Amino acid sequence: MLFNPKKYASDYPCERSKEIMRKTIDFFERKGKRRIKEDDQWCVWYDDFIQFLKDNKIFATLLTPSKYGDADCRWDTWRNCEFNEILAFYSLSYWYAWQVSILGLGPIWMSRNEEIKKKTARHLQYGRIFGFGLSEREHGADIYSTDMLLKPQADGTYLAEGDKYYIGNANQAVIVSTFGKIAGTGEYVFFPVDSHHEKFELVRNVVASQMYVAQYNLHDYPIRESEILERGQEAWDASLNTVNVGKFNLGWATIGICTHSFYEAINHASHRILYGKAVTEFSQVKQLFVDAYTRLVAMRLFALRAIDYFRSASAEDRRYLLYNPMVKMKVTMQGEEVINLLWDVIAAKGFEKDTYFEMATRHIRALPKLEGTAHVNMALIVKFMANYFFNPGEYPEIPRRNDVADDTFFWEQGPAKGLGKIRFHDYRPAYDAYDLPNLGIYREQVRTLKTFLATATPTPEQQKDIDFLLILGELFTCVVYGQLILENAKILNVDKDLLDQIFDVMVRDFSKYALQIYHKPSSTEKQMDLCMKMIRKPAVDEGRYERVLKNHVYALKDAYEMNP
């Protein structure tokens, strides 16, 4: 179920894609853990990695829509997620150069400016990287308030004036897709800037990191009308739709980090002898590993299934707008849980400078905070709750989407509005497809939540309480999370023991959030009564637990160790 560089194999039917993945694995394994850690600790810019990408035309192949590239070029979410996972498996810093380039390319590929698109395709062929100039120091993600201005000139050109903050790759990006307003009109606009231009001032790297996250200023930077990417509503939509494309990647980066950390932790524990026996023989350690593994597998099952909906999206099927922020928010937060569990096993070893784990503990904390915090993403997610539970739609079943295809809809998402009108297929068939003890308990918890929403609807005061809505949103995401896990478990024929153990964890999580609602000062008697019914104990089965431990978890002892 987990990625293992030493046993890399893919059923994805594209040899060029497999070649890219193998070459990337080989690049990092040749570099070795010691060198990767040293570069991380000394904040060394990764010129060698950028050169590797250039020599093998990797960004050109993976990030150029087929219309503008060579025969093997396309924007294919399946293989891009695989590449996400591999990069973060070795270091989030390298992944960051990729992620920010994706964000920078978003407004370009969404644009109607064919000249810029063709120019961008050539840049990708030359191995160049990109940036996304959205946030500002004073306003953060409040793009309504942007102070970046394009000042119209008498000759029909513009001069850009303003600053951007927290902008990745801005030290070397050939194009930073920059968001601002037209001076005098307030019209939103996206336009390209070159980090090497004399009117581009690179102020500093705002983080103490190997990755470069810049503050930059524009001082009367010249822009021609022919260079404009989007204006007005289209510029606004491009900003949000680009984030829709990019935030998906954070979940996959989390999976990569957690997978490498799991290997390192289990190798350490299995070879460490305390009180005459291996650490892996202690009961509490067994529980920590089982919980970490099942959470990690659940993350992967959910994120894999979300790919299917993302790739199958259309103007008539926008379910991805729920699943995407969940891959970003839910998977990244579950990743923090996994690292915390493993940290209790690896203990002080996790601070040592020559371990991957030391780096993972820093990087894992970043991912829930990027591309919108949990609060921002949950505010989006709860808009779908009513239709999800009470107004399902009819859709054809979505198959596994690991086919070779260019995901062109990403650049044609249209207006970033109307979320409350999006409908979803009925979640209940996925839950009814299995007869498993913990899944049965979980089904009852879900039914009670639906009753809660129908009969104990949050009061107007509770709806203004962000914390109350966040907890209620967590309960909602538990239902969606379980649904897609179950759909994918059926596709992949996941071992029923493992699946029921996953829901052992999920029953506990559901109970935790129900208890938090119960303890809210504003909770009504009816709400408290229903919350108590949602608080359940998982079904205990020692045989199942031991089989999962033996056949899945401890089977990974010494399965992978990075080249030193």
C-alpha positions as CSV (number, residue, x, y, z in Angstrom):
1,M,0.0,0.0,0.0
2,L,2.9,2.4,0.6
3,F,5.5,3.8,-1.9
4,N,8.9,2.1,-1.7
5,P,11.7,3.4,-3.9
6,K,13.5,0.1,-3.8
7,K,10.4,-1.7,-5.3
8,Y,9.1,1.1,-7.5
9,A,6.5,-0.3,-9.8
10,S,3.5,1.3,-11.4
11,D,0.5,0.1,-13.3
12,Y,0.2,3.5,-15.0
13,P,0.4,2.8,-18.8
14,C,3.1,5.3,-19.8
15,E,6.8,4.4,-20.1
16,R,7.9,8.0,-20.3
17,S,6.2,8.7,-17.0
18,K,7.8,5.6,-15.4
19,E,11.1,6.8,-16.7
20,I,10.7,10.2,-15.0
21,M,9.8,8.6,-11.7
22,R,12.7,6.2,-11.8
23,K,15.2,8.9,-12.7
24,T,13.9,11.1,-9.9
25,I,14.3,8.3,-7.4
26,D,17.8,7.6,-8.7
27,F,18.8,11.3,-8.4
28,F,17.9,11.4,-4.7
29,E,19.3,8.0,-3.9
30,R,22.6,8.9,-5.6
31,K,22.7,12.2,-3.7
32,G,22.1,10.3,-0.5
33,K,20.5,11.2,2.8
34,R,23.7,12.8,4.3
35,R,24.0,15.3,1.4
36,I,20.3,16.1,1.4
37,K,20.3,16.8,5.1
38,E,23.5,19.0,4.9
39,D,21.9,21.1,2.1
40,D,18.8,21.4,4.2
41,Q,20.7,22.5,7.3
42,W,22.8,25.0,5.4
43,C,19.9,26.3,3.3
44,V,21.6,25.5,0.0
45,W,19.7,26.4,-3.1
46,Y,19.2,23.3,-5.1
47,D,20.9,24.1,-8.4
48,D,21.7,20.5,-8.9
49,F,18.0,19.6,-8.8
50,I,17.0,22.4,-11.1
51,Q,19.7,21.2,-13.6
52,F,18.4,17.6,-13.3
53,L,14.9,18.8,-14.2
54,K,16.3,20.7,-17.1
55,D,18.5,17.8,-18.4
56,N,15.5,15.4,-18.4
57,K,12.9,17.9,-19.4
58,I,10.8,16.8,-16.5
59,F,8.8,20.0,-15.9
60,A,8.3,20.3,-19.6
61,T,6.8,16.8,-19.8
62,L,4.7,17.0,-16.7
63,L,3.5,20.6,-16.7
64,T,2.9,21.4,-20.4
65,P,-0.6,20.8,-21.8
66,S,-0.5,18.6,-24.8
67,K,-1.6,21.4,-27.1
68,Y,1.7,23.3,-26.4
69,G,4.3,20.6,-26.0
70,D,5.9,17.5,-27.4
71,A,4.1,14.2,-27.8
72,D,4.7,13.0,-24.2
73,C,3.7,16.4,-22.7
74,R,0.4,16.7,-20.9
75,W,-1.1,17.8,-17.6
76,D,-1.9,14.5,-16.1
77,T,-3.0,14.5,-12.5
78,W,-2.3,10.8,-11.9
79,R,1.4,11.0,-12.7
80,N,1.7,14.5,-11.2
81,C,0.5,13.1,-7.9
82,E,3.0,10.3,-8.1
83,F,5.8,12.9,-8.7
84,N,4.5,14.9,-5.7
85,E,4.8,12.0,-3.4
86,I,8.3,11.1,-4.6
87,L,9.7,14.6,-4.2
88,A,8.3,15.0,-0.7
89,F,9.4,11.5,0.3
90,Y,13.0,12.9,-0.1
91,S,12.5,16.5,1.0
92,L,9.7,19.1,0.9
93,S,12.2,21.7,-0.3
94,Y,12.5,20.1,-3.7
95,W,8.7,19.6,-3.8
96,Y,8.2,23.3,-3.1
97,A,10.0,24.3,-6.3
98,W,7.6,22.1,-8.2
99,Q,4.5,23.2,-6.3
100,V,5.1,26.9,-6.7
101,S,5.8,26.4,-10.4
102,I,2.4,24.7,-10.7
103,L,0.8,27.7,-9.1
104,G,2.7,30.1,-11.3
105,L,1.6,28.2,-14.4
106,G,-2.1,28.2,-13.4
107,P,-3.0,31.8,-14.5
108,I,-1.0,31.3,-17.7
109,W,-2.7,28.1,-18.9
110,M,-6.1,29.6,-17.9
111,S,-5.4,32.7,-19.9
112,R,-6.6,33.4,-23.5
113,N,-3.1,34.9,-24.2
114,E,-1.7,32.4,-26.7
115,E,1.5,34.3,-27.1
116,I,2.3,33.9,-23.5
117,K,1.3,30.2,-23.5
118,K,3.7,29.4,-26.4
119,K,6.5,31.4,-24.7
120,T,5.9,29.5,-21.4
121,A,6.1,26.2,-23.2
122,R,9.5,27.2,-24.5
123,H,10.6,28.2,-21.0
124,L,9.6,24.8,-19.7
125,Q,11.6,23.1,-22.4
126,Y,14.6,25.1,-21.2
127,G,14.0,23.9,-17.6
128,R,12.9,27.1,-16.1
129,I,10.8,27.5,-12.9
130,F,7.8,29.8,-12.1
131,G,6.3,31.7,-9.3
132,F,2.9,32.9,-8.1
133,G,2.7,36.5,-6.9
134,L,-0.6,36.6,-5.0
135,S,-0.1,37.3,-1.3
136,E,1.2,40.6,0.2
137,R,2.8,41.4,3.5
138,E,0.0,43.7,4.8
139,H,-3.0,41.7,3.4
140,G,-1.9,38.1,3.2
141,A,-4.5,36.1,1.4
142,D,-7.0,39.0,1.4
143,I,-6.6,39.6,-2.3
144,Y,-9.5,42.0,-2.3
145,S,-7.2,44.5,-0.7
146,T,-4.1,44.1,-3.0
147,D,-1.9,47.2,-3.2
148,M,-0.1,46.0,-6.4
149,L,-1.1,48.5,-9.1
150,L,-0.7,48.6,-12.9
151,K,-0.6,52.3,-13.8
152,P,-1.8,53.1,-17.3
153,Q,0.5,55.2,-19.5
154,A,-0.3,57.5,-22.4
155,D,1.2,55.0,-24.9
156,G,-1.1,52.2,-23.9
157,T,1.4,50.4,-21.7
158,Y,1.5,50.0,-17.9
159,L,4.0,50.5,-15.1
160,A,3.6,48.0,-12.2
161,E,4.2,49.4,-8.7
162,G,3.9,47.5,-5.4
163,D,5.3,44.6,-3.4
164,K,4.5,40.9,-2.9
165,Y,5.4,38.8,0.1
166,Y,5.8,35.0,0.7
167,I,6.4,34.2,-2.9
168,G,8.2,30.9,-3.7
169,N,10.8,30.6,-6.4
170,A,10.9,34.4,-6.8
171,N,14.7,34.3,-6.7
172,Q,14.9,32.5,-10.1
173,A,11.4,32.4,-11.6
174,V,11.4,33.2,-15.3
175,I,7.8,34.3,-14.9
176,V,6.0,35.2,-11.7
177,S,2.3,35.4,-12.4
178,T,1.4,38.5,-10.4
179,F,-2.0,39.6,-9.2
180,G,-3.0,43.2,-8.8
181,K,-5.4,46.0,-9.9
182,I,-5.5,48.6,-12.6
183,A,-4.9,52.0,-11.1
184,G,-7.9,54.3,-11.3
185,T,-10.4,51.5,-12.1
186,G,-9.7,48.9,-9.4
187,E,-10.1,46.2,-12.1
188,Y,-8.3,42.9,-11.1
189,V,-5.5,41.8,-13.3
190,F,-2.9,39.0,-13.7
191,F,0.4,39.9,-15.4
192,P,3.8,38.2,-15.9
193,V,7.0,39.5,-14.4
194,D,10.6,38.3,-14.7
195,S,12.7,38.0,-11.5
196,H,15.8,38.9,-13.5
197,H,14.4,42.3,-14.8
198,E,16.1,45.4,-13.6
199,K,12.8,46.8,-12.2
200,F,12.3,43.7,-10.1
201,E,13.8,44.0,-6.7
202,L,14.4,40.8,-4.8
203,V,14.3,42.0,-1.2
204,R,15.0,38.9,0.8
205,N,14.2,35.3,1.6
206,V,11.6,35.6,4.4
207,V,12.2,32.0,5.8
208,A,15.3,30.3,7.1
209,S,15.1,27.5,4.7
210,Q,16.6,25.8,1.6
211,M,13.5,26.9,-0.4
212,Y,13.4,30.5,-1.4
213,V,10.2,32.3,-0.2
214,A,10.7,35.9,-1.3
215,Q,9.6,39.4,-0.7
216,Y,9.9,41.3,-3.9
217,N,9.1,44.9,-5.1
218,L,8.3,46.2,-8.5
219,H,9.4,49.7,-9.3
220,D,7.7,51.0,-12.5
221,Y,8.0,47.5,-14.0
222,P,6.9,47.9,-17.7
223,I,4.0,45.7,-18.9
224,R,2.5,45.7,-22.4
225,E,-1.2,45.2,-23.1
226,S,-0.2,42.0,-25.1
227,E,1.4,40.6,-21.9
228,I,-1.8,40.7,-19.7
229,L,-2.9,37.3,-18.7
230,E,-6.4,38.0,-17.3
231,R,-8.5,41.0,-16.4
232,G,-11.6,41.6,-14.3
233,Q,-13.7,38.6,-13.1
234,E,-11.5,36.3,-15.1
235,A,-8.4,37.4,-13.1
236,W,-10.3,36.9,-9.9
237,D,-11.5,33.4,-11.0
238,A,-7.9,32.5,-12.1
239,S,-6.6,33.2,-8.6
240,L,-9.1,30.8,-6.9
241,N,-9.0,28.2,-9.7
242,T,-5.2,28.1,-9.6
243,V,-5.3,27.4,-5.9
244,N,-7.9,24.6,-6.7
245,V,-5.3,22.9,-8.9
246,G,-2.4,23.5,-6.6
247,K,-3.8,22.7,-3.1
248,F,-4.4,19.1,-4.2
249,N,-0.6,18.6,-4.1
250,L,-0.2,19.3,-0.4
251,G,-2.0,16.1,0.5
252,W,0.3,14.1,-1.7
253,A,3.4,15.8,-0.2
254,T,2.1,14.9,3.2
255,I,1.8,11.2,2.2
256,G,5.4,11.2,0.9
257,I,6.8,12.7,4.2
258,C,4.8,10.3,6.4
259,T,5.8,7.3,4.3
260,H,9.5,7.9,4.6
261,S,9.1,8.7,8.3
262,F,7.3,5.5,8.8
263,Y,10.1,3.5,7.3
264,E,12.7,5.3,9.4
265,A,10.7,4.9,12.6
266,I,10.0,1.2,12.2
267,N,13.6,0.4,11.3
268,H,14.9,2.2,14.3
269,A,12.4,0.6,16.7
270,S,12.9,-3.0,15.4
271,H,16.6,-2.8,15.9
272,R,16.6,-1.0,19.3
273,I,16.8,-3.3,22.3
274,L,15.4,-2.1,25.6
275,Y,15.0,-4.3,28.7
276,G,16.0,-7.3,26.7
277,K,13.6,-7.0,23.8
278,A,13.1,-5.0,20.7
279,V,11.1,-1.8,21.1
280,T,8.5,-3.2,18.5
281,E,7.6,-5.9,21.1
282,F,6.1,-3.3,23.5
283,S,2.3,-3.2,23.5
284,Q,2.1,0.6,23.4
285,V,4.6,0.7,20.5
286,K,2.5,-1.8,18.6
287,Q,-0.6,0.4,19.0
288,L,1.3,3.5,17.9
289,F,2.5,1.8,14.7
290,V,-0.9,0.3,13.9
291,D,-2.6,3.7,14.3
292,A,0.1,5.5,12.3
293,Y,0.0,2.9,9.5
294,T,-3.8,2.8,9.2
295,R,-4.1,6.6,9.2
296,L,-1.4,6.7,6.5
297,V,-3.2,4.1,4.3
298,A,-6.5,5.9,4.8
299,M,-4.8,9.1,3.6
300,R,-3.6,7.4,0.5
301,L,-6.9,5.7,-0.3
302,F,-8.8,8.9,0.0
303,A,-6.3,11.0,-2.0
304,L,-6.1,8.3,-4.8
305,R,-9.9,8.3,-5.1
306,A,-10.1,12.0,-5.1
307,I,-7.8,12.0,-8.3
308,D,-10.6,10.1,-10.1
309,Y,-13.1,12.8,-9.4
310,F,-10.6,15.6,-10.2
311,R,-9.8,14.1,-13.6
312,S,-13.4,13.4,-14.4
313,A,-14.6,16.9,-13.5
314,S,-16.7,19.0,-15.9
315,A,-19.0,22.0,-15.8
316,E,-21.8,19.6,-14.9
317,D,-19.8,17.7,-12.3
318,R,-17.9,19.9,-9.8
319,R,-17.7,17.4,-6.9
320,Y,-14.0,17.9,-7.0
321,L,-14.5,21.3,-5.3
322,L,-15.3,19.4,-2.1
323,Y,-12.7,16.6,-2.4
324,N,-9.8,19.0,-3.4
325,P,-9.8,21.1,-0.2
326,M,-10.3,17.9,1.8
327,V,-7.1,16.4,0.3
328,K,-5.4,19.6,1.3
329,M,-6.9,20.0,4.8
330,K,-7.9,16.6,6.0
331,V,-4.9,14.7,4.6
332,T,-2.3,17.2,5.8
333,M,-3.8,17.3,9.3
334,Q,-3.9,13.5,9.4
335,G,-0.2,13.7,8.4
336,E,0.5,15.6,11.6
337,E,-1.2,12.9,13.6
338,V,0.9,10.2,11.9
339,I,4.2,12.1,12.6
340,N,3.1,12.6,16.3
341,L,2.4,8.9,16.7
342,L,5.8,7.9,15.1
343,W,7.6,10.6,17.1
344,D,6.4,8.8,20.3
345,V,8.2,5.8,19.0
346,I,11.4,7.2,17.6
347,A,11.6,9.7,20.5
348,A,14.9,11.6,20.9
349,K,16.3,10.0,17.8
350,G,13.9,12.2,15.9
351,F,15.9,15.3,16.8
352,E,19.2,14.0,15.5
353,K,20.5,16.0,12.6
354,D,21.3,13.0,10.3
355,T,17.8,11.6,10.4
356,Y,15.1,12.2,7.8
357,F,12.6,12.4,10.7
358,E,14.2,15.6,12.0
359,M,13.4,17.3,8.7
360,A,10.0,15.7,8.5
361,T,8.9,17.2,11.8
362,R,9.6,20.7,10.5
363,H,8.1,20.2,7.1
364,I,4.9,18.4,8.2
365,R,3.8,21.4,10.2
366,A,3.9,23.7,7.1
367,L,1.5,21.8,4.9
368,P,-1.8,22.5,6.8
369,K,-0.9,26.2,6.8
370,L,-0.2,26.6,3.1
371,E,-2.9,27.2,0.4
372,G,-5.4,28.3,3.0
373,T,-5.4,27.3,6.7
374,A,-7.8,24.7,8.1
375,H,-10.2,27.6,8.9
376,V,-10.2,28.9,5.3
377,N,-10.7,25.5,3.8
378,M,-13.4,24.4,6.3
379,A,-15.3,27.6,5.6
380,L,-15.4,26.4,2.0
381,I,-16.2,22.8,2.8
382,V,-19.2,23.4,5.0
383,K,-21.0,25.1,2.1
384,F,-21.4,21.6,0.6
385,M,-22.9,20.0,3.7
386,A,-26.6,20.5,3.1
387,N,-26.6,19.2,-0.5
388,Y,-24.3,16.3,0.4
389,F,-26.7,14.9,3.1
390,F,-30.1,16.0,1.9
391,N,-30.1,16.6,-1.8
392,P,-28.0,14.0,-3.6
393,G,-27.8,14.0,-7.4
394,E,-27.5,11.3,-10.0
395,Y,-24.1,10.7,-11.6
396,P,-22.6,7.9,-13.5
397,E,-20.0,5.9,-11.5
398,I,-16.5,7.3,-11.7
399,P,-13.9,4.7,-12.6
400,R,-10.3,4.6,-11.6
401,R,-8.7,7.3,-13.6
402,N,-5.1,6.2,-14.1
403,D,-5.5,6.4,-17.9
404,V,-3.1,8.5,-20.1
405,A,-5.0,11.8,-20.6
406,D,-4.5,15.5,-20.6
407,D,-6.7,17.0,-17.8
408,T,-7.8,20.1,-19.8
409,F,-10.7,21.0,-17.6
410,F,-8.3,22.5,-15.1
411,W,-7.9,25.5,-17.4
412,E,-11.6,25.8,-18.1
413,Q,-13.1,25.7,-14.6
414,G,-15.1,28.8,-15.2
415,P,-16.5,31.2,-12.5
416,A,-15.4,30.4,-9.0
417,K,-18.9,30.7,-7.4
418,G,-22.1,28.8,-7.0
419,L,-20.6,26.3,-4.5
420,G,-23.9,25.9,-2.6
421,K,-25.6,24.6,-5.8
422,I,-23.1,21.7,-6.3
423,R,-24.6,18.3,-5.7
424,F,-23.1,14.9,-4.8
425,H,-23.9,11.3,-5.3
426,D,-25.5,9.4,-2.5
427,Y,-22.8,8.4,0.1
428,R,-24.8,5.6,1.6
429,P,-24.1,2.8,-1.0
430,A,-20.3,3.1,-0.3
431,Y,-21.1,2.5,3.4
432,D,-23.5,-0.4,2.7
433,A,-21.0,-2.3,0.5
434,Y,-19.2,-3.9,3.5
435,D,-20.3,-5.7,6.6
436,L,-17.6,-5.0,9.1
437,P,-17.9,-4.4,12.9
438,N,-16.3,-1.0,13.1
439,L,-17.8,0.2,9.8
440,G,-21.2,-0.8,11.3
441,I,-20.5,1.5,14.3
442,Y,-19.3,4.2,12.1
443,R,-22.5,4.0,10.0
444,E,-24.5,4.6,13.1
445,Q,-22.4,7.6,14.0
446,V,-23.0,9.0,10.5
447,R,-26.8,8.4,10.8
448,T,-26.9,10.2,14.1
449,L,-24.9,13.2,12.6
450,K,-27.5,13.4,9.8
451,T,-30.3,13.4,12.5
452,F,-28.4,16.2,14.3
453,L,-28.3,18.3,11.2
454,A,-32.0,17.7,10.5
455,T,-33.5,18.1,14.0
456,A,-30.9,20.0,16.1
457,T,-29.8,22.5,13.5
458,P,-27.2,25.0,14.8
459,T,-28.8,28.1,16.1
460,P,-28.1,31.5,14.5
461,E,-25.7,32.3,17.3
462,Q,-23.9,28.9,16.8
463,Q,-23.6,29.6,13.1
464,K,-21.7,32.8,13.9
465,D,-19.4,30.8,16.2
466,I,-16.4,29.9,14.0
467,D,-15.1,27.3,16.4
468,F,-18.6,25.5,16.6
469,L,-18.7,25.4,12.8
470,L,-15.2,24.1,12.5
471,I,-15.9,21.2,14.8
472,L,-19.2,20.4,13.0
473,G,-17.3,20.6,9.7
474,E,-14.8,18.1,11.1
475,L,-17.7,15.7,11.6
476,F,-18.9,16.3,8.1
477,T,-15.4,15.6,6.6
478,C,-15.3,12.3,8.5
479,V,-18.3,11.2,6.5
480,V,-16.8,12.3,3.1
481,Y,-13.4,10.8,4.0
482,G,-14.9,7.5,4.9
483,Q,-17.0,7.4,1.7
484,L,-14.0,7.8,-0.7
485,I,-11.9,5.4,1.4
486,L,-14.6,2.8,1.0
487,E,-15.0,3.4,-2.7
488,N,-11.3,3.0,-3.3
489,A,-11.1,0.0,-1.0
490,K,-13.6,-1.8,-3.3
491,I,-11.6,-0.8,-6.4
492,L,-8.3,-1.9,-5.0
493,N,-9.7,-4.9,-3.1
494,V,-8.2,-3.8,0.2
495,D,-7.8,-6.5,2.9
496,K,-11.0,-6.4,5.1
497,D,-8.9,-6.7,8.3
498,L,-7.0,-3.6,7.3
499,L,-10.2,-1.8,6.3
500,D,-11.9,-2.5,9.6
501,Q,-8.8,-1.4,11.5
502,I,-8.9,1.9,9.6
503,F,-12.5,2.4,10.8
504,D,-11.4,1.6,14.4
505,V,-9.4,4.8,14.2
506,M,-12.2,6.7,12.5
507,V,-14.8,5.7,15.1
508,R,-12.4,7.2,17.7
509,D,-12.0,10.4,15.7
510,F,-15.7,10.8,15.1
511,S,-16.3,10.4,18.9
512,K,-13.6,13.0,19.6
513,Y,-15.3,15.6,17.5
514,A,-18.8,14.7,18.9
515,L,-17.4,15.2,22.4
516,Q,-16.1,18.7,21.5
517,I,-19.5,19.7,20.2
518,Y,-21.0,18.4,23.5
519,H,-18.7,20.5,25.5
520,K,-19.4,23.7,23.7
521,P,-21.0,26.2,26.1
522,S,-23.7,26.9,23.5
523,S,-24.7,23.3,22.9
524,T,-28.4,22.7,23.4
525,E,-29.9,19.7,25.3
526,K,-31.0,18.1,22.1
527,Q,-27.6,18.5,20.5
528,M,-25.9,17.2,23.6
529,D,-28.1,14.1,23.6
530,L,-27.3,13.4,20.0
531,C,-23.6,14.0,20.6
532,M,-23.6,11.3,23.3
533,K,-25.1,8.9,20.8
534,M,-22.2,9.6,18.4
535,I,-19.6,8.8,21.1
536,R,-18.8,5.2,20.6
537,K,-16.2,2.6,21.4
538,P,-14.6,0.7,18.5
539,A,-15.3,-3.0,18.2
540,V,-12.4,-4.9,19.8
541,D,-11.0,-7.9,17.9
542,E,-7.5,-9.0,19.0
543,G,-7.2,-11.5,16.1
544,R,-7.8,-8.8,13.5
545,Y,-5.4,-6.4,15.3
546,E,-2.6,-9.0,15.4
547,R,-3.1,-9.9,11.7
548,V,-2.9,-6.3,10.7
549,L,0.2,-5.8,12.8
550,K,1.9,-8.9,11.4
551,N,0.7,-8.9,7.7
552,H,0.8,-5.1,7.1
553,V,2.7,-3.1,9.7
554,Y,5.6,-5.2,10.8
555,A,6.0,-6.7,7.4
556,L,7.6,-3.3,6.5
557,K,10.6,-3.8,8.9
558,D,13.8,-3.1,6.9
559,A,11.7,-2.8,3.7
560,Y,13.4,0.5,2.9
561,E,16.3,2.6,4.1
562,M,17.7,5.5,2.1
563,N,21.2,5.4,0.6
564,P,23.4,7.2,3.1
